[in-house]
Amino acid sequence: VPRLRDLREDHDLTQTQVAKLLNMAKRGILNMNETGENDVPTQVLLQLADYYHTSVDYLLGRTDEPRPYPSRKKRE
């Protein structure tokens, strides 16, 4: 995923720290995701987007707008 490494480094985090935040057992999985050798599971993308306060589209390089989308209001 194009921006995962940049965001992690911008937040002064190691792969191990991010893996711990995501409750991932192995930082190697995160490394494979950063290098594009492996697809990132949807749930991990959602967690990372929430953590970095951005959108999944930004993480995937589909937009250059880092601001997250507005949240949907819950229906009553």
C-alpha positions as CSV (number, residue, x, y, z in Angstrom):
1,V,0.0,0.0,0.0
2,P,1.6,3.2,-1.2
3,R,1.3,5.4,1.9
4,L,1.5,3.0,4.8
5,R,5.2,3.4,5.4
6,D,5.1,7.2,5.0
7,L,2.3,7.6,7.5
8,R,4.0,5.3,9.9
9,E,7.3,7.2,9.7
10,D,5.5,10.5,9.9
11,H,4.0,9.4,13.2
12,D,7.4,8.2,14.4
13,L,6.2,4.6,14.8
14,T,8.0,1.4,14.1
15,Q,6.4,-1.6,12.3
16,T,6.3,-3.4,15.7
17,Q,4.4,-0.5,17.3
18,V,1.8,-0.4,14.5
19,A,1.5,-4.2,14.6
20,K,0.8,-4.0,18.3
21,L,-1.8,-1.2,17.8
22,L,-3.6,-3.5,15.3
23,N,-3.2,-6.6,17.5
24,M,-1.1,-8.3,14.8
25,A,1.2,-11.0,16.0
26,K,3.9,-10.5,13.4
27,R,5.4,-7.3,12.2
28,G,6.4,-9.2,9.1
29,I,2.9,-9.1,7.8
30,L,2.9,-5.3,8.1
31,N,6.3,-5.2,6.2
32,M,4.8,-7.2,3.4
33,N,1.9,-4.8,3.2
34,E,4.2,-1.8,3.1
35,T,6.2,-3.2,0.3
36,G,3.2,-4.3,-1.7
37,E,4.1,-8.0,-1.6
38,N,0.7,-8.8,0.1
39,D,-2.8,-7.4,0.0
40,V,-3.9,-5.6,3.1
41,P,-7.0,-7.1,4.7
42,T,-10.0,-4.7,4.6
43,Q,-10.3,-4.7,8.4
44,V,-6.6,-3.6,8.7
45,L,-7.1,-0.8,6.2
46,L,-10.1,0.4,8.1
47,Q,-8.2,0.3,11.4
48,L,-5.2,2.2,9.9
49,A,-7.5,4.8,8.3
50,D,-9.1,5.4,11.6
51,Y,-5.8,5.5,13.5
52,Y,-4.2,8.0,11.0
53,H,-7.4,10.0,10.6
54,T,-7.6,9.5,6.9
55,S,-9.5,7.5,4.3
56,V,-8.9,4.1,2.9
57,D,-8.8,5.7,-0.6
58,Y,-5.9,7.9,0.6
59,L,-4.1,4.8,2.0
60,L,-4.5,3.1,-1.3
61,G,-3.3,6.1,-3.4
62,R,-6.7,6.6,-5.0
63,T,-6.8,10.2,-3.8
64,D,-4.3,12.8,-2.7
65,E,-6.8,14.2,-0.2
66,P,-5.7,13.0,3.3
67,R,-8.8,14.2,5.2
68,P,-11.2,11.4,6.0
69,Y,-14.7,11.3,4.6
70,P,-17.5,12.5,6.9
71,S,-19.0,9.9,9.1
72,R,-22.5,8.6,8.2
73,K,-25.1,9.4,10.7
74,K,-26.8,6.5,12.4
75,R,-30.4,6.0,11.4
76,E,-32.9,6.1,14.2
